[in-house]
Amino acid sequence: MKRAWLIALLVACGGAQATTTIRSPQDYEQVVVSVVDRVIEIFKDGGINCNMISGDLRALNGSQKVDAARMWRRDHPESNETIKKVISGRKAELEKVMGPASRQCEGPIKGLVTELTE
């Protein structure tokens, strides 16, 4: 029982970050989809708690996954279309979950979301 609890805590706290390796446009698209999913999750979980949302967005922005995506995009400029495609496909959902928090915490949140897409 104690071992199961420890594993649950490690999973809940994130544990060590898994290494993200992008070797193809398909890998890159999967990472972008994963990051967009995480942004949606952050806003759903955070409600209008500006500090919580900002902290989670900063953690995501500093993650190895986002760094790998930035490196791929730097070396493959055509991949910018992938970001646009993924975001436009989820635009309504993103606007819905981000709306309340972006009105409440306009400055820090918009800046962090912009950093994630740069």
N, C-alpha and C positions, 0 to 999 in steps of 0.2 A: 504494500500500500504506500509506504513512504517513497519508494522508487517511482511509482506512478505519479505521485504528487510532485516530485522533483522534476520529472520529465514534463509534466503539465506546466510547471512554473517556467522552465527553460523555453518551452514553446511559446508561452504567453509573453515572455520578455523578449522574444526574438532570437535568443541564443546568438551564436556566431553567424555572420552573414555568409550565405552561400556565394561562391564565386560565380559571376555571370560572364560567360564567354560568348561573344557574338561572332559567328563565322559566316553568316549568310544574311541576305535581306529578310528571310523568313525568321531567323533568330531575332533580328533587330525588331521586326514587327511584333513578335511575341513579347519582347521586353517592353515595347511601347504600350501594348495592350495591358500588360501587367502594371505598369506605372499609372496608367489612366485608371485602372481598377482600384489601385491603392489610393489615388487622390479622391475618388468617389467615396471609398470606405472612410477615409479621414474626415471628410465633410459630414458623412452620415453619422459617424460616431461622435464627432465634436460638437454638433449642433451649432451654437453660436458662441462657444467657448474659444475666444480668440487665442488665448495662451496655449491651449491644448492643440488647436489646429495649427498654429504657427510652429510649435515644437515638432509636431508630427511631419509637417511639410519640410522643415529644416532637416530632420533626420532622413527623410526620403531623398531630399536634394543632395545630401552628403553620402548617400549610399553607393556601394560598389556597383549596383545595377544601373543607376543613373550615370555614374562615371563611365561605365562600359558603353552605354548608349551614346553618350557625348563623344567618346573616342571614335566609335563607328561612324557617327554623323560627320565628324571632322574629316575623316578619310573618305567618306562616301556622301558628298553633298546632295546627290540625287535622293537620299533617304529623307530629306525634309518633306517630301511628298507623303511619305508614310505617316509622319506625325499628323499632317493635315488631314489625311484620310481617316485615321483612327479617331482623332478629336472630332471631326465633323460627323462621324458615325455615332458618336456618343454625346453630341452637343446638347441635346435637350435634357438628357440625364445630368450632365455636368452643370448646366445652368440651374436646374431644379435643386440639386443638393448644395451648390455653392451660393445660391442666391441670398439666403438669410445671413450667412456668415460674411459674405463679401460686402453686404450693406452695413453690418455691425462693425467689422474690423477691416475696413476698406484698404488702408495703406499697406500693412504688413502682409496680408493675405494675397493681394493682387501681385505684389512684388515677388513673393515666393512662388506663386503659380507661374509667373512670367519667367523666373529663373529656371523652373523645371522644363519649360518648353524652348529654352534657348540652347 
